[in-house]
Each structure stands twice: as C-alpha cells, then as structure tokens.
C-alpha cells in the first residue's frame, strides 16, 4: 500500500467515522437528556421534539455530503496527497459545522423546554451503599494493578532509548503507515528520542486516573430494582476497564515498535501494525457497545426519581457539552450528548487533566511535524 493510497483511505475513512459519530449521538445519549438538555421521556416524544431531531439529522447529513464532495474534488485535482493541509482543513471544517448544527438543536431544545414551564424537581435522598462501593473498589484495584505493566514498559523504553542513544541515526522515525513503512522523520535529540516512552507513561497515567474516576463516580439507581441496577453497573464498569486496558496496551505496543525500529534501524512488519491498530479500533467498538448495553439495561425510571444530582441540572452545563461545577468533587460525569464521560472543567483536577491532554496533543504534533 502506497502512502497516497493510505492517505486517501485515511481521509475518507475519517470523514465517514465523523459523520457516523455525530449522527448517532442523539440515540446514544443518556436516557434523561435530549440534545444536551435534561428532558423527561414523555416530552421527547412530542411533535416539537421530533422536529428538532429531524432537523439535526438532515443538516448533519447535508454537511457530510458537502464535505465528502469537497474531499473527492480535492483528491481528483491534486495528485500528491501526502500530509495535505487542505484535506485536514476540510475535516476540521466538517467537525466545526457538525458542532454548529448541534448548537442550533441544543438552543431549540432549550427553548422548547422553557416553553413547557416544567416544575423544578424537589426532595430526594442521596444514599451511601458501602458494600456496593467495596465491590467497585475491588474490581478497580485489579485493573489498576494491570496498568502497572504498560507503565513499567514505558520506563523500560526510556532506559533502553538512553542506553542506545549514541547508536541511533541522526534522523529517527516518528510515524509509520498501516504496513509499517516510515512516513515521518525528526532530527535526533533527547526530546524526540524519549517521546515514545514519555507518551506511553503519560497515556497510562491519564487512563489510570480516568479509570479511578469512572469507578468513583456517582451511580444513579432505581429503588424498585436496586440489585439489578448494581449488577448492570458492575458489568458496565468491568467492560469499561477492559476496553481501557486494550487501548493502553495497543498504544504501548505501537510505541514499542517505534523505539525498537529506531534503535535497530528496521521497518515494522505489516502484521504488527495491523494488530496494534486493530486493537485500538476494537477498544472503541467495545466501548460504544458497552455504553449502549448499559443505557438499555439499567433499570432506571425517570418518573420514580425526584432527586436530581448536580450533573443532571441544566445550570451546570455549557451548551450541554461541558460540565462546569467547581463545588462538585466528581471529576468525570456521563456525557449529556453522545457516549462516554466528560470532564468537570470547573474542578482543579479536571483542569489538570485538560492541561496534560493538551500538552500530549501539542507534543505529538511537534514530534510528527519534524
């Protein structure tokens, strides 16, 4: 597979994935939210609410068709596609347009809810189940101990790189395509040489903290089916931890390949890359399926709950996407729109996670651009 073919497949594949992710977010969002707004099930079935969803789907699809035509036109007009900034710009424009479409739907939903003049929920109790907390903590510690493995590997890669630093060539590889061919280089220095090991350590620590926060976050249960709810939550947490492990080990494997390829002066075998990339895609698929099963099976009935925890109150959300509550100790809360969790940007720990993530992204861009 040539670099040009790989670039074409990557861009088109990314374009399709972006569309699928955005068009499916309303269906995978939490059971008590609609377009990022807390709204009970009965009000989501009205003609007004369905009209908002229909508009979201139509405008998202129109955006996908337009950007796809732009990409195809660019692919036809420009024969040399490697690292084309125009292709990246189109994908960025597509993402921004999707958020504009979502923002319009969010504003419409918020106005619709306001027109209903719904009473604010009152009362309710927050109960502490120590036995359930112990069960979650036991599972969490098993998976956190397993994350020591990639952490140790990252430290070993750093030591291995320093030991062989003088033997490394002046130009070291920074990126490999799907068949293991080098398509990115950087001048040798301590920072670029240690980047793979540093990335392994930072990603492991970041996901370890995310795993800890996921197990410690609040769980909303129905009093009528308490035990079933606990079983569903424990199963969800186990599979979430497993997908995190798969993802971290896959990334660690890729970083190992870069280090040993650099020191030994060889290219990676295609099967090695296929397995690593396949494991990353597998973790993403499992994560989505796990979230879908969790939201489908959790025995929670809105009409039986009067108490709203902080993350379900509209005042603490910005555009239904960003949770901002400095008084809430929870670092991760369930997303209102789409799958997974989002960070409490109002907390100190949340800000720290965002800062570390941005540094990793910036470091990756600088490392890959040389």
N, C-alpha and C positions, 0 to 999 in steps of 0.2 A: 504493500500500500504506500503510495507516494504521499509526500507532505501536502500536495494540493488536494488529493482525494480525501485525506484525513481532515483537512480544514473544511472542505465542503460538507462532509458528513457531520462534523462537529457543529458548524454553524446552523445547518438545517435541523439537526437533532436538538440543539439548544432552543431554537425557535419553537419547535413543536412542544418540547417539555414546558417551556414558559407558558404557552397557551393552555396546555392541559392543567397545569398547576393553578392558574388563575380562574379558569372556567369552572373548576371543580370545588374551589374554596367554599362557596355557599353551602354545598352539600356535606362537607366535612367539618364545618364549624361546630362549636359547642352547641348542645341541644337547646340552650336557653338564649341564644343570640341570633340576630338576623342582620346581616350586613354590618357587623360590628356594634350593634345596638341591642341591649337587653330587652327582649320582647317575648312574651308568652306565646305558646304554641297556637292558641286559638286565633290570635291576631296575625299570625304569619300565614294563615290560610285564606285571608280576605282577598278580594279582587285587587285592592290597592297594593297590598304587599306582593302579590304575584306579578303585578305590573312592573314593580321595581325590579324584581328578579329577572323578568323577561328582558327588560331594557339593559340590565347588566350583561346578560348572556349575548344579546345582539351586538352591543357596542364592543364587547371583548372579542367576538368573532370577526367583526369588521376590522378591528385593529390588527388581528392576526393575519387576515387576508392581505391587507395593505402592506404590512411589513414583509410578508412572505414574497409578494411580488417585487418589492424593493430588493430583497436579497437575491432572488432569481435574476433580476435585471443586472445586478452588480456582478453576479457570477458569470453571466454571459459576456458582459462588456469588458471585464478585467480578467485576463488570463492568469496573472500571477496573484495568488490569494494569500500567500503566507503572511500571517500577522497583519492582515489588512485592517487599518484603523476604521475604515468605513464600515466594515462588517460589524465590528464591535460597537460602533456608534449606532447602527440600526438596532441591534439587540438592546442597547441601553435605552434608545428612544422607545422601543416596544414596551419595555418594562415600565418606563415613566408613564406612557399612555394607559397602560393597564391600571396603574395606581390612580390616574385621573378618572378613569371610568369607575373604579371602586369608590373614590372620594365623592363622586356625584351620587352614587347609590347610597352611600352612608348618609349624606346630607338629606336625601329624600326620605330614607327610613327614619331618621331622627325627627324630621318634620311631621312624618306620619304618626309617630308615637306621641308627639306633643299634641297633635290634634285629637287624640283619643282621650286626653285628660285622665289618665290612669292614676289610681291612688297609690301612694308610696307604701311598700311593704313595711310592716312593723312587727315587733316581737321576735320570738325565736331564741334558741339557746345554742351555744357552741359547746359541744360535749367532748371530753377528753377520754379516749379509749386507750389506756396504757398497754393492754395486751396486743391490740392491733398495731400500735406503734412499735412494740418489740418485734413483732413479726416482720414489719417492713425493715426495721433496722438490721435484723439478722440477714435478710436477703441482700440488703445494700452492702453490708460488710463483705459478703462473699465476692460480689462483683468488684468492689473497690480494691480488694486484695489482688484480683486478677489483673487490674490495671497497673499494678506494680511491674508487670512483665514488660510492656512497651516502655515504661519509664526507665527501667534498667537497660533496655535495648538502646534507648536514646542516649543514655550516659555512656554506654559502651561505644556507640558510633562516634561520639565526641572524642573519646580517648583514642579510638582506632584512627580517626582522622588526624589528630595531632601527632600520633606516632609515625604516620606515613606522610606527614605534610611535605617534607623536603623532596619526597619521591613523586609527588603529584605534578602533572604538567601545568604550564603557565595558564592554559585555558582549560577550565573544568566545565563539564556539562551541567546544565541547570534544568533541562526539560527533555523528556522523551515522548515520542509519539506512541500510538497504540501498539506498534510492532516492535518497540524497543529501540528505535533509531533516535539518535541525538538530534534535536532540532533547536537547541538553545544553549548558549555558551556564556561564560563570565570569566573575567580575569581572576586569577588565584589571589586570594588574601584570606586572612583568618576568618573574616565575617562570612564570605561566600563559602569557604570550605566547611565551616561549622553550621551553616544554615540548615542542612537536612537534620542533623542531630538536635539542634535547637528547636526546629519545627516539631519534631517528634515529642520532645519534652513538653513544650508549651501546649500542644494539642491534647496530650494525655492529661496534663494538669487541668486544662479547661474543661474537658469532658468529665473528668473525675469530680470536679466541683459541680458540674451540671447534673451528674448522676446523684450526688448528695442532695442537691436542692430538689430534684424531682421526687425523691423518696421522702423528703421532709415537708413537702408542700401539703396544704390542706386538702382533704378528700371530702367531698360532699356526698352524703349517703341518705337513702330513704329509710325512715324509721320502720316502715312496713316490711321491708325486705333487707334488713341490716346485714345479715350474714352473707346473703348472696352478693350484696354490694361489696363487701370486703373481699370475697373470692375473686370477683371481677377486677377489682383494683390491684390485688396482689399479682394476678396473672398479667395484667397490663404492665405493671412495674417490672416484672421478670423479663418480659419480652422487650421492653424499652431498654433495660440494662444490656440485654443480649445484643440488640442492634447497635448500641453504643460500642460494645466490645468489638463487634465485627468491623465497624467503621474505623475505630482507632487502630486495630491490628492491620487493616488494609492499608491505611495511610503509613503506618510504621513500616510495612513491607515495601512500599514504594520508596520511602526514604532510605531504607537499607540498600535497595537496588541502586539508587543514585550514588551512595557512598562507595559501595564495592565496585561499581562500574568506573567511578572516577579513579580510585586507587589502582585498580587492576588494568585500567585502560581498555575495557571491553564494552560492547553494547549489550543491552538486556535481551534475553530471549523473548520472542512474542508471547509464549505461554505464561511467562512470569507477569508480564503486563496485563494480559487478559484476565488472569486470576485476581490481580490486585484491583483493577478497575471493576471487574465483575462483582467482587466482594463489596465495593462501595455502592454500586447500584443495588445489590441485594439488600444492604442495610437500609437504604432509602425506601425500597419497596416494602420491606418488613415493617418499617416504622409507620408508613402510611396505612398499611393493612391493620396493624396493631391498634392504631388510633381509631380506625373505622369500627373495629370489633368492640373496642372499649365503649365508644359512644353509643353503639347499637345495643349492647348488652347491659349497661349499667342501669339498675332498677331505680331510676330517679324520676319522680313525678313532680312537675312544677307546682301543680295546684295544691300539693300537700306540704309545700315548704313556704313559710312566711319570712324566714330569715335570709337576708342576702349578705354573703361575705363581701369584704371590700372589693375584690376583683370583679364582682358582678354588678357593681354600682357604676352607672354611666359617668359620674363626675370624676372618676379616677382614670378615665381613658381619653387619650388624644386621638381623634379620628377613628376610634375603635380599634386602633392598631398598637398603640404604645401605652403600657400601664405605668402610671406615674403617681405613686403613693409613698412618700418618704416615711410615713408612720406605720407602714406595713413591713414586718420583718421578712416576709416571703420574698425571695429573690426571683423565682420562676413561677409564673401563673399560666393557666391554659389560655391559648390564643382565643380571641373572640371571632376571628375571621381566618379560617384555614386550620391546618393541622399543627400539633405540637404545642410548644410553650413559647412564651415571650418573656423578656427580662423586665423587672421592675426598675425602670430608669430613674425613679425617684430615690432609690436606696443607694448607699455608698458602694455596697458590693456589686450592685447592678452596674453602676458607672464604671467600676473597676473592670468588670468582665467586658464591657463595651470597649474600653480603652485597650485592653490586651488583644481583643479580637481585631481592632483597627490596626494595631501595631503588626500583628501577624499578616494581615492583608497587605499593608504597605510594604512590609519586608519581602513578601512573596513577589509583589510587583517589581520592586527594585532588583531582587535577585534574578528574576526571569528576564528582565529587560536588558541586562548587560550582555 
